[in-house]
Amino acid sequence: MERRKFIQMVSAGGALLSGSGIPLWATASANRKKSRFEVTADVVVAGGGLGGFAATLAMLKSGLKVVLTEETDWIGGQITQQGVPPDEHQWIETHGAPQSYRDFRTAVRDYYRQHYPLKDEAKANAYLNPGNGSVSRLCHEPRVALSIMESLLAPYVSSGQLTLLLRCRISGADMQGDRIRALTGNSPHFQEDVILNARFFVDATELGDLLPLSRTEYVTGTESRNETGELHAPLEGNPQNNQAFTMCLAMDYEPDADHTIPKPPMYDHWRNYIPKLSPPWPGRLLDLHYANPKTLQPKKLAFDPNGTNTGSLLNLWNYRRIIDHRQFGDGFYQGGISIMNWPQNDYMEGNLIDVSNDAFQHHVDRAKQLSLSMFYWLQTEAPTPEGKPGWKGLRLRGDVLGTHDGLAKYPYIRESRRIKAKFTVLEEHVGAEQRKMVTGKDEKLAADFFDSVGIGYYHIDLHPSNLGNNYIDFSSLPFQIPLGALLPERVENLLPANKNIGTTHITNGCYRLHPVEWSIGEAVGLLIVFSDAKQTIPAHVWENRQMLAEFQTFIRKHGIDTHWPS
């Protein structure tokens, strides 16, 4: 099955909003064999995830005309279509992300206060966490994030400044030397391809899809220690060795009901599956234990969908819970709602980068079977306090994720193609241990980059890989986002705005989370605004120190911090 068909299958409904004010007419040109729809704008952004959204919003606010394409029928990427509540650092409530991202977080809380029957105590809580999930200070439903993001774009769709093309996948690029002239998109809304013309292009896709199409130089997988000098890099690199991806799943719990699903076809396979990792995984994947990411020693887990405090054992139900029913009016929810994005449903048997459409679909199907098998195991075999096997009241909640099968619309992608950039972030720049080896001091902050265009923080968190690496998880330092990492070596008018920036396999582990992706996207959007006003290319902004300083002043006025507080 083609990847395009996969997107159509997992999307529930879908829509196309065409508001550019430019008619989608069929045209014929000398170098094209058939008539096609064409749209012309200042910028084309491929990919509606957090980076693509932030880039688009920044450019719209500055008056540019934008085309935004998205493979599924939901914008929002990991926070919506992939079903992943935000992974954030401990200072997120006050600093360490752009003002626009913090405004988004405020809007999420206000949405619940305005539209949901919160109890008075919850409504009055300035730091309301709708799900009280332990992974985040703001565990909330994907649909709430989607509603807010759609509302922020709606005025620009209405005015004709934004053309939003949903269920549209980019399939080709028209190149002229080191520049992209146009992209080709495929959508079920058009009988023919759509041609997207612009001066600038942004690759905010989940897998860096524009890079091979535009012949932009890129890398994948692991680099060797000899290549990067990184302390935690393997002795031998492998471009096929990427982090696991995950098909997330939404569920709730009705204690007195029986929602047991039919046994998944691959249940016996996954029930007995032991990951082939080094160091070894502690037994079967479908169980309440895993390898402690920091020590790789066996670590027990707990599961109780009543939300019970399970002491020293992490209750997986509470980990990514997006609705804590106790915060809402009595009887409004029978139980909480939680997301399954755990070690037990990380898919390690294959790779989604640079594979055929059939291979892509094969691995996605198997990953879905893994998640459903874990769910069925929880319903039928997981231990309960009463000593009975299984929690039959668990119920799939596809409606929470906008699907019919309970699974997310798109795989949760942790690793992408990465541009060969003007500058590459290495472990020596951000890793706490190697930074100390380089400087001889216990540093409080990561390397100071002269070209910083944003800040972020997360520990370096690499999940098991498809070629047998166990967790790689260690301390990093609050870091900056260098502009050089957002610039391809050669292609002049393409910029990355997702996990495809100039990092390594190792440093991707701290640059891939929600607020950092948003930060990257907003910086890219403002870079295009600035470059367009100066009638220059983005690389020239980086190369000219006076222009770079002017750009950094420009983005700081837009609420982007370029340095951490001392």
N, C-alpha and C positions, 0 to 999 in steps of 0.2 A: 504494500500500500504506500502511495506517495505521501510525503510529509504534509503536503497541502491538504490531502484528504484526512490525515490525522487531525489537523487543526479544525477542519470542518466537523469532524465527528465529535471531538471533545467540547466544542463550543455549543452552548445552548441558545439557539436563536441567532444572535448576531445582528449587527446594524451597520449602516454606512451613513455617515454624516458628511455631506459635501457642502462646505460653506465658504469656499475661497472667493466666491464672486466671479470665478473664472469658469465658463461653461465647459463641461466635459464633452467636448465635441470630437468627432472622428476626423482625423486629418491624415493626409498622405504626404510623405516627403520623399525626396529622391533616394535616400539611403534606406528606406523601409519598404518592405514588400507589400504590406497590407495596412489598411486604415486602423488606427487605434485611438483610444481615448488618451488625451494629454492634459496634464495639469502643470501649470508653471507657478512657482513661488520663489521666495528668496532662499528658503532652506527646506530640505527634505530630511525629516527625522524618521529613521527606520527603527521601530521598536518602541512600544508604549509603556515600558517599565518605569521604575522610579527615575532613572537617569534620563531616559527619553522624555518623560513628562516634565521633569525639572528644567531641562534644556528648552523644551517647547514653551513652557510658561514664561521663562525669562525672556525669550525672544519676542513672544507676543506682547508682553508688557512694554517692550522697547519699540514696538511698531512694525516688526518684520512680519511678512506673510510666510506661513509655515504649512507644510503638508506633514502630517503625522500618520504613519502606518503602523498597524498592529496585527500580528498573526491570528490572535484569538479575538473573541468579541468583548473582552474586558481589557481596559488599560490598567496599569498598576503593577505589572510584573510580579515580583516575589511577594508583595504584600497583599495582592488580590488573586490573580489567576493561578498563582502557585501555592497560595494558602499558608504563607509563613508570617506569623506575627513579627513585629520588628525586633531584631537583635541590636541592642544599643549599649553604649557604655554608661558608667555610673554617674556621669556629670550631665547627661543629656537634658535634664530639666532646665538648666541654666546656660550652658555653653557647650561648645564642641561640635556644633552643626550650624548650617546657615539659618538665618532668621526665618526664611521661608519654610524650612523643614519643621522648625519649632512651631511656627504658625499652623502648619498642617496638624501637628500633634494636638494643639489647642482646639482646632476645629473638630477633631475626633471626639474629644471629651464633651465639647459643646453639643455635638450631634446627639449624643446619648442623653444629655441633660434636657434637650429640647423635645426629643421624640420618644424616649423610652420611660416607662414608669419606674424610675429609680426611687429607692427609699431615700428619705431626707438626708440621712447620714452620708450615703454614697453621693448624692447630688451636691452636697456641700463640700465634698472632698476635692480640694484643688488639684490633687494628683490622682484623680479617679483612674483606676485600672479596671475596665469593664469585666475582664476575665480573671483578674488576680492571678494570672499565670506567672510562674516564677521565672520564666525566661526573659520577661520584659516588663517594664513599668507601664506599658500601654498595649496589653494583649486585647485585641478587638476583632470584630468580624470583618472579613474581606469586603463585604457589600457596603459597609460604612465607609471604608477607605475609598471604594469605587465611587460612591455617591459624592463624596467631597471633591475628588479629583475631577469628576465629570462636571460638577457645578463650577469649578474654577475655569474650565475650558469653555463652558457653554456660551458666555458672551461673545467669545471670539469666533465660535462656529456661527452664531447668529449674525454677526457683523460681516462675515465673509473673509475674515483675516486668517482663519484656520480651516483647512480641509482635513478631516479626520476619516481615515480609511481603515475600517475594522475588517478582520478576517482577510487581510491583504498581506501576502508574503512577497518579498523582493526576490526576483529570480534572475536578474541580469543587470549589468552596468555598462553604459556607453562611455568609453574612455577616450580621452584625447591627450596623449602624452601622460603627464603626471597629474592630470585633473579628471574628475568625473564630470561628464556633461549631463547625464540623465540616468535614472534607474528605471527598470521594468518591474511592475508589480502584477501579481496574479490574484484575482479575487472572484468568488462565485457571483458577485454582483455585476460583473462585466462578462460579456460573451468573448471579449478580446482582452488582451493585456492593456494595462494602463501605463503610460509613459509619464515619469515625474521629472520635470526639468527644474533646475535650481543652480544657484551659484555656490552654495555650500551644502554638505551632506553630513549627517550624523549617524554613526552606527551604534544604536542603543539596543540591538538585538541581544537575545540571551546567550547566543553562541558565537557572536561576532561574524554573522553571516555575510556582511558586506565585504569583509577582508578578502576572501578568495575571489569573489565576484569582481572586485575592482583591482585585483592583482596587487593589493597592498601587502607588503611583507609582514609575516606574522610567525609566531611560535605557538606550540601547544605542549601540554604534558610537562614532564620534569626536565629541568636542566641538570647537568652534572656539576659536581663540586668544582671540577677543573674549569668549567665555563664561568661560573659565577662567584666562586670562592665562598659560597655560603656554608655555614657551619652545619646546617641540617639538610643540605642537598645530598642526594645519593651519589655514590662514586660514578655511576653510569646514568646518563639521562635517557629518557624514552618519551618521544612525542605522543605516544598512544596511552601514556599512564596518567590518567586524570582522576580527580576526586569522584566519589560516588554521587549519583543524583538520586532524587527521591520523588515518588508520587505521593504527595500528601493526601490525607484523608480526614474528613470531618465527621464527628459522631457526637451524639448526646446519650443520655441514660434515663430510662424509665424503669424504676425498680420493680414494678409489678407486671411488666410486659415481657413478651418473648418476641424479639425481633431477629432471631437467628437466621442468618442468610444461608442459601444453599452452599454446600461445600465447594470452594473454588477448585477449578480443574487442576491447578498446579499445587494444591495444598500439600499433598504427600511429599512433593519435591522440596518445598520450602520448609515443611515441618521438620525434615531431617537434614536440612542444609547447614553445614558448618563452613563459614568463610575460610578460604585458604589465604591466610595473611601471615605476615612476618613483622613483629612477633605474633604468635598464634592468638586467635580469638578463643575465649574461654567457653567452648562448647557450641551448642546449636544456637542459631541466630534468633529463632522464635522462642524466647525465654526471657525471664526477668533478671537478666544480668548482661553485662557488656564489659569491654576492656576500658578501664579508666583512661581517658584520653591523655592525661599527663604522665601517668605511671605505667600504663598498659597492663596493670594487674587486674584480675577479675574484680568486678564491683557489682554488688547486688542492687536490684531495683525493686520498687513496689508498684502495684496498680490497684487503685480503688476509685471507681467512678462516682462514689459518694463525696469525693473531695476530702476524705479523712486525712488527718495529719499522720503520716507514717514514720514519724521520728527521724532517725538518721538516714533512712532509706528514701531516696527521691521517689515521690509518687508521680509516675508518668502522666497520669490524668491531669494533675495540676500543672505540669510543666508548660504546656502550650494551651492551657484552657483560655478560651476567648470569651466565654460568658460564665460568670459566677452567679448562679440563680439567686443566691442569698442576698445580692445587692438590689434586686428588683422586687416589685410588688408581689406579695404572697400569691402564689398560684399562677403568676404570669409564665414562669418556666417550671416544668416538673423536675428538671435537673439541669446541670450545666452543659456547655458545649465545649468540646476540646478538639484539637488538631493532632493527628498522628504524624509527627515528623521526628522520629526517634532513631537510635542506632539500629533498631530491629527492622526498619523498612528502608534503610539505605541500600540502594541497588549497586552491587559491586561486580556484576558479571559482564559488563560491557560498557562501551564508550559511545557517546552521541556526537562527537566532533569528527568531522571529515570522514563520515561513513555514508553508505548509500541510503536512499530513502527506505529500502526494505530493512536494512540493519537498524536504522533509527526506530522504525515502527516495532521491530522484533523486541528490542530492549525496552521500549516503553510498555509494550504489552506484558512482558515478564515482570517489570517493576510494578505494574498495576496488580498483577497476581500476587506479588510479594506483600503488598500493603493489604490486599483483601484477605490473604492467608493469615497475616498477623491479626487482623480484625476478627476473623473466624476463630482463631486460637484463643483470643480473649473471651469470645462468647462461649466457647465450649470446653476449654481446657485450663485457662488461667486459674490459679488458686484464689479462693475467697476466704474471708475470715471464718465462715461457717464450715469450711472444709469441703464445700461442694465445688465441683469443677465448673468454671465459666460464669460469665456475667451475661445472661441472656437478654437483659434489658437494654444492652447497648444497641444503638440504632444508627445506621448510616444517614448522614445529613448532606446529601448532594445539593440540596437547595441552598445551603450555606455557601457552597462553592460554585453555584451556577451550573451544575451538571446533574445527570440522571443516575450516575453510578456511585456517587459519594466521594469520588476522587477529584483532585484538582484538574483544572483545564489544561495545565502544562506542567512538565516536570520542573521540580525545584533544581535549578542549575547552580552549582557551586563554582564551576570552572569553565572558562571560555577560551576561544582563540585569543591571543594577546598580540597587539601590534609590536613590531620592532620599532621602538620609539627613539626619539632624540635622546632620551634619558630613561634608564631602567632602574626602578627601585629595588634594592637588594636587601638581604637580611642584615647586612652590616649597617644599614641606614635606620632600621626600625626594630630589630630584634634586641631585647634587653641584654642577653648574654654576649652576643657578638659585638654589640655597640660598646660594651665595657671592654672587650678585648681590643677594640680599635682605639678607644680614647683613654683607656686606663682608669676610668672613673665610673662610679655608679650614676649613670645619667638619669635624669628625671624626664627628659623629653628626647624624642628621636632626632635624627639629623636635621639641621636647619638648612632649608633649601632657599636659595636666593630668589627662586621663581615660584614660591608657594602661592597657590590659588585656592587653598582650602585646608581644613584640618579634620582629623577623625581619630578614632581609637577603637580597637578591638584586639584581643589577644590573637596570636597566630594560630588559627584553628583549621587544620586540614583533616577532613574525614577520610576513612579508608578509601583506597583507590581500586580501580578495576584491574590492576595488575599486581595486587597483593601487598601493598603497603598498609600497615595499620595506622591508627591516628598519629598525626604529628601535631602536637599542641604545646605551645610554650609562650612565655611572656614576651610581649612587645611593649613599646613605649608610645605615648601620645604622639601622633605623627602629622606631617604636612602632606599635601598633595602637590607635587611639583608639576609645573606646566609642561616641562619637557617630556613627562610621561604621558601626556595627552596628545602628543604630536607624532604622527608617523614619520619614519625616516625620509620618505620620498613623496608620497601622495599629498598634494597641497591643500585640497579643499574637503578632505574627509577627516572627521574627528570622532574618537571613541567616547561613549557615554554609558558604559556598563562595566562588566568585568573584563573588558578587552583592552585595558590601558597597559602601559609599559611597566608591568610588574613581572616577577618570576612566579613559578609554581609555589614557592615558599611564601613570598610576600603577598600574593593574591589572598592568602589566608586571613589577612587583616584588612584588606581593601575591598572586600566583596560584600559587606553588610549594608543594610538599608540606608542609614544616614550618609555613609560614604558614597554610595552610588548616587544618591540625590545630589550630594556636594559636587561630585564629578560632573554630573549632568548640568547643574546650574552654571558651573565655571565654564563649561564648553559653550553653553548658550550665550553667556555674556561675552565670551571670547569672539564668537561670531558677530555679535552686535558691534563690538569694539573694532574688529578687523574690517567690517563692512563700512563703518563710519570713516575709518582711516584709509579706505580703499587699498587695503593690503591683504596679504595672506596671513593666517595665524602664526606660521613659523617665524615671520619677520617680527612679530610682536615679541616673541621669545628671544630672538637674536639681538634686538636693539634694546639695550639696558634702559635707556630713557623712556622708550615706549612701554617697556615692561613695567616700569615703576608707575607710569600713568595708568596702565591697565589695572595694576594691583590697587591703586587708589580708587579706581572706578568700581571694582567689585566690592571693596570694603564699604563703599557708600550704598551698595545694594544688600548689605547685611551678611556678607561673607567674611569670616575671620580668616586671616592668613597665618596667624601665629597663636599658639596656646598662651594663656596667661602665665606669667613667669612664676 
